[in-house]
Amino acid sequence: MMFLLGKLKVYAALVGAALLAVVTVYYRGRADGITEMEYEIKDDRLEKLLKAKDVQDEIQSLDDDDIAARASKWVRSDNSG
């Protein structure tokens, strides 16, 4: 009986250790996923800011005629008369 109880304790310890390992891996993977998503969001935000700055710099370098020519495809013409 004592031998069986000792064996049962060993099996319970192994199952507990395996369960602890699975839970640890799960939460570690979740934390890594959250970190990766934060990096992707920051990277996307940086790309958008750089693109906006490039467009702003390009527009600043144009003169009025060039701006009017570029805007003509986006602005409705006045056909009222």
N, CA, C and O of each residue as an XYZ file, in Angstrom:
324
protein
N       0.815     -1.189      0.000
C       0.000      0.000      0.000
C       0.870      1.270      0.000
O       0.592      2.223     -0.727
N       1.914      1.264      0.818
C       2.794      2.418      0.900
C       3.536      2.635     -0.423
O       3.765      3.772     -0.836
N       3.907      1.538     -1.079
C       4.591      1.628     -2.370
C       3.680      2.262     -3.412
O       4.125      3.085     -4.213
N       2.395      1.877     -3.404
C       1.416      2.407     -4.352
C       1.187      3.907     -4.115
O       1.056      4.679     -5.065
N       1.140      4.302     -2.854
C       0.958      5.714     -2.522
C       2.168      6.541     -2.967
O       2.002      7.659     -3.457
N       3.359      6.014     -2.805
C       4.576      6.695     -3.251
C       4.605      6.843     -4.756
O       5.002      7.884     -5.278
N       4.178      5.790     -5.460
C       4.121      5.834     -6.923
C       3.081      6.856     -7.397
O       3.293      7.568     -8.378
N       1.965      6.910     -6.686
C       0.901      7.845     -7.025
C       1.391      9.295     -6.868
O       1.063     10.159     -7.682
N       2.173      9.548     -5.821
C       2.728     10.882     -5.608
C       3.677     11.277     -6.743
O       3.693     12.429     -7.178
N       4.460     10.318     -7.211
C       5.382     10.585     -8.318
C       4.600     10.930     -9.581
O       4.938     11.879    -10.288
N       3.548     10.150     -9.862
C       2.732     10.423    -11.048
C       2.026     11.778    -10.924
O       1.940     12.527    -11.897
N       1.530     12.084     -9.742
C       0.873     13.381     -9.529
C       1.868     14.521     -9.723
O       1.518     15.557    -10.288
N       3.088     14.343     -9.266
C       4.113     15.368     -9.452
C       4.451     15.537    -10.928
O       4.634     16.662    -11.394
N       4.537     14.433    -11.669
C       4.823     14.511    -13.111
C       3.700     15.203    -13.862
O       3.948     16.037    -14.732
N       2.465     14.856    -13.526
C       1.314     15.496    -14.176
C       1.290     16.991    -13.827
O       1.024     17.825    -14.692
N       1.562     17.323    -12.585
C       1.604     18.728    -12.175
C       2.689     19.490    -12.899
O       2.473     20.623    -13.328
N       3.862     18.878    -13.040
C       4.965     19.538    -13.746
C       4.626     19.730    -15.222
O       4.926     20.774    -15.801
N       3.997     18.717    -15.833
C       3.610     18.832    -17.247
C       2.563     19.929    -17.427
O       2.638     20.716    -18.371
N       1.596     19.979    -16.527
C       0.563     21.013    -16.597
C       1.168     22.404    -16.408
O       0.798     23.345    -17.110
N       2.082     22.528    -15.478
C       2.764     23.801    -15.264
C       3.552     24.220    -16.501
O       3.572     25.399    -16.855
N       4.203     23.259    -17.160
C       4.967     23.561    -18.375
C       4.041     24.040    -19.490
O       4.366     24.996    -20.194
N       2.899     23.391    -19.655
C       1.956     23.786    -20.706
C       1.418     25.189    -20.440
O       1.353     26.015    -21.350
N       1.037     25.454    -19.206
C       0.506     26.779    -18.864
C       1.574     27.854    -19.059
O       1.281     28.941    -19.556
N       2.801     27.550    -18.672
C       3.898     28.503    -18.839
C       4.150     28.811    -20.306
O       4.316     29.973    -20.677
N       4.178     27.782    -21.140
C       4.389     27.976    -22.578
C       3.243     28.776    -23.186
O       3.474     29.644    -24.028
N       2.017     28.494    -22.770
C       0.854     29.212    -23.287
C       0.951     30.711    -22.984
O       0.807     31.545    -23.878
N       1.197     31.038    -21.717
C       1.253     32.462    -21.357
C       2.471     33.154    -21.936
O       2.410     34.344    -22.245
N       3.559     32.450    -22.087
C       4.748     33.030    -22.707
C       4.472     33.339    -24.187
O       4.855     34.393    -24.693
N       3.806     32.410    -24.862
C       3.443     32.632    -26.264
C       2.485     33.789    -26.425
O       2.586     34.564    -27.375
N       1.557     33.903    -25.495
C       0.621     35.017    -25.538
C       1.331     36.346    -25.354
O       1.052     37.310    -26.067
N       2.238     36.395    -24.408
C       2.991     37.635    -24.159
C       3.846     37.994    -25.374
O       3.932     39.161    -25.756
N       4.478     36.983    -25.979
C       5.284     37.249    -27.177
C       4.410     37.735    -28.324
O       4.822     38.602    -29.095
N       3.209     37.184    -28.442
C       2.282     37.615    -29.493
C       1.853     39.056    -29.310
O       1.758     39.812    -30.277
N       1.594     39.434    -28.071
C       1.198     40.818    -27.781
C       2.341     41.764    -28.105
O       2.128     42.826    -28.691
N       3.552     41.381    -27.725
C       4.725     42.204    -28.015
C       4.920     42.352    -29.519
O       5.200     43.447    -30.007
N       4.773     41.256    -30.249
C       4.919     41.298    -31.710
C       3.871     42.212    -32.340
O       4.175     42.966    -33.264
N       2.640     42.144    -31.839
C       1.575     42.988    -32.374
C       1.870     44.459    -32.091
O       1.625     45.314    -32.943
N       2.389     44.757    -30.912
C       2.747     46.147    -30.601
C       3.829     46.653    -31.542
O       3.772     47.799    -31.986
N       4.820     45.812    -31.856
C       5.869     46.217    -32.797
C       5.284     46.465    -34.182
O       5.668     47.421    -34.855
N       4.357     45.611    -34.611
C       3.749     45.801    -35.927
C       2.949     47.100    -35.983
O       2.997     47.816    -36.983
N       2.221     47.403    -34.922
C       1.434     48.642    -34.882
C       2.353     49.858    -34.933
O       2.095     50.810    -35.669
N       3.425     49.818    -34.145
C       4.370     50.941    -34.145
C       5.070     51.080    -35.496
O       5.301     52.196    -35.961
N       5.405     49.966    -36.121
C       6.053     49.995    -37.424
C       5.111     50.566    -38.476
O       5.524     51.369    -39.312
N       3.852     50.155    -38.438
C       2.865     50.671    -39.383
C       2.658     52.171    -39.179
O       2.565     52.929    -40.145
N       2.587     52.590    -37.922
C       2.415     54.010    -37.623
C       3.603     54.823    -38.133
O       3.422     55.911    -38.680
N       4.813     54.301    -37.955
C       6.013     54.995    -38.430
C       6.008     55.108    -39.956
O       6.346     56.157    -40.503
N       5.627     54.036    -40.635
C       5.564     54.084    -42.102
C       4.577     55.148    -42.577
O       4.859     55.881    -43.524
N       3.427     55.231    -41.921
C       2.424     56.228    -42.311
C       2.920     57.642    -42.054
O       2.687     58.542    -42.861
N       3.609     57.843    -40.923
C       4.153     59.174    -40.632
C       5.216     59.578    -41.653
O       5.249     60.726    -42.095
N       6.082     58.637    -42.027
C       7.115     58.936    -43.018
C       6.508     59.239    -44.377
O       6.966     60.141    -45.078
N       5.475     58.486    -44.753
C       4.816     58.731    -46.036
C       4.137     60.106    -46.033
O       4.203     60.839    -47.020
N       3.491     60.446    -44.924
C       2.846     61.761    -44.823
C       3.875     62.884    -44.910
O       3.626     63.915    -45.536
N       5.025     62.683    -44.285
C       6.079     63.702    -44.355
C       6.609     63.829    -45.777
O       6.863     64.941    -46.242
N       6.781     62.709    -46.475
C       7.237     62.761    -47.864
C       6.249     63.530    -48.737
O       6.646     64.359    -49.555
N       4.966     63.251    -48.557
C       3.943     63.954    -49.351
C       3.943     65.438    -49.006
O       3.866     66.289    -49.891
N       4.030     65.739    -47.716
C       4.041     67.139    -47.294
C       5.265     67.876    -47.860
O       5.152     69.015    -48.314
N       6.413     67.231    -47.831
C       7.622     67.847    -48.394
C       7.489     68.053    -49.895
O       7.927     69.070    -50.434
N       6.883     67.081    -50.563
C       6.705     67.190    -52.011
C       5.773     68.353    -52.352
O       6.041     69.120    -53.277
N       4.682     68.479    -51.604
C       3.739     69.573    -51.846
C       4.391     70.922    -51.541
O       4.158     71.896    -52.257
N       5.192     70.985    -50.503
C       5.863     72.241    -50.148
C       6.831     72.690    -51.242
O       7.078     73.885    -51.404
N       7.372     71.740    -51.984
C       8.343     72.104    -53.011
C       7.685     72.557    -54.320
O       8.367     73.075    -55.204
N       6.377     72.367    -54.450
C       5.681     72.749    -55.683
C       5.294     74.223    -55.645
O       5.070     74.797    -54.579
N       5.220     74.826    -56.845
C       4.706     76.193    -56.913
C       3.193     76.131    -57.115
O       2.626     75.044    -57.233
N       2.543     77.283    -57.154
C       1.085     77.334    -57.208
C       0.521     76.669    -58.456
O      -0.502     75.989    -58.382
N       1.166     76.854    -59.588
C       0.663     76.256    -60.824
C       0.721     74.724    -60.776
O      -0.199     74.042    -61.228
N       1.812     74.201    -60.224
C       1.932     72.745    -60.108
C       0.890     72.181    -59.143
O       0.328     71.114    -59.389
N       0.637     72.888    -58.059
C      -0.383     72.442    -57.100
C      -1.757     72.462    -57.749
O      -2.540     71.529    -57.568
N      -2.060     73.507    -58.497
C      -3.352     73.605    -59.182
C      -3.505     72.493    -60.214
O      -4.586     71.923    -60.362
N      -2.421     72.184    -60.927
C      -2.480     71.115    -61.927
C      -2.719     69.759    -61.257
O      -3.493     68.945    -61.763
N      -2.066     69.517    -60.136
C      -2.260     68.248    -59.434
C      -3.636     68.168    -58.808
O      -4.231     67.092    -58.762
N      -4.153     69.286    -58.324
C      -5.448     69.289    -57.654
C      -6.604     69.229    -58.638
O      -7.726     68.907    -58.249
N      -6.349     69.534    -59.909
C      -7.446     69.584    -60.883
C      -8.135     68.240    -61.049
O      -9.320     68.200    -61.380
N      -7.439     67.158    -60.833
C      -8.104     65.857    -60.976
C      -8.921     65.497    -59.736
O      -9.713     64.555    -59.783
N      -8.749     66.220    -58.633
C      -9.474     65.921    -57.404
C     -10.594     66.919    -57.117
O     -11.473     66.641    -56.301
N     -10.571     68.079    -57.780
C     -11.548     69.123    -57.520
C     -12.511     69.204    -58.694
O     -12.108     69.194    -59.857
N     -13.799     69.286    -58.358
C     -14.804     69.423    -59.425
C     -14.673     70.767    -60.125
O     -14.380     71.789    -59.505
N     -14.895     70.735    -61.411
C     -14.850     71.998    -62.142
C     -16.177     72.723    -61.957
O     -17.211     72.101    -61.715
N     -16.133     74.015    -62.073
C     -17.320     74.829    -61.894
C     -18.029     74.957    -63.238
O     -17.586     75.709    -64.106
N     -19.113     74.235    -63.411
C     -19.856     74.223    -64.675
C     -21.154     75.024    -64.551
O     -22.098     74.768    -65.297
N     -21.221     75.962    -63.649
C     -22.469     76.690    -63.401
C     -22.729     77.800    -64.427
O     -23.820     78.370    -64.449
N     -21.783     78.101    -65.243
C     -22.166     79.086    -66.205
C     -21.154     79.981    -66.690
O     -21.439     80.845    -67.519
